[in-house]
Amino acid sequence: MKNKQAQRHAPYTEVKHALAGKGITYRDVAELLGITETTVQQKLNGTSDFYISEQVKICEKFSIEPALFFAGDVA
């Protein structure tokens, strides 16, 4: 049985919604970043972190507001 990875941070719920709303798939993001779909899923679900360079690429390519990566984390 596979151990579930511990969550490192809150899921990027707002980013997931923004991507889905534009019809952008995990595969699209994975191809952009040169990583696997599983890794994209892990990053969006909070078990791994995005590099800032990855966040920038996602925002620029898919017209995603950068603040969505920090939704809920900023007081």
Secondary structure by P-SEA (a helix, b strand, c coil): cccccccccccaaaaaaaaaaacccaaaaaaaacccaaaaaaaaaccccccaaaaaaaaaaaccccccccccccc
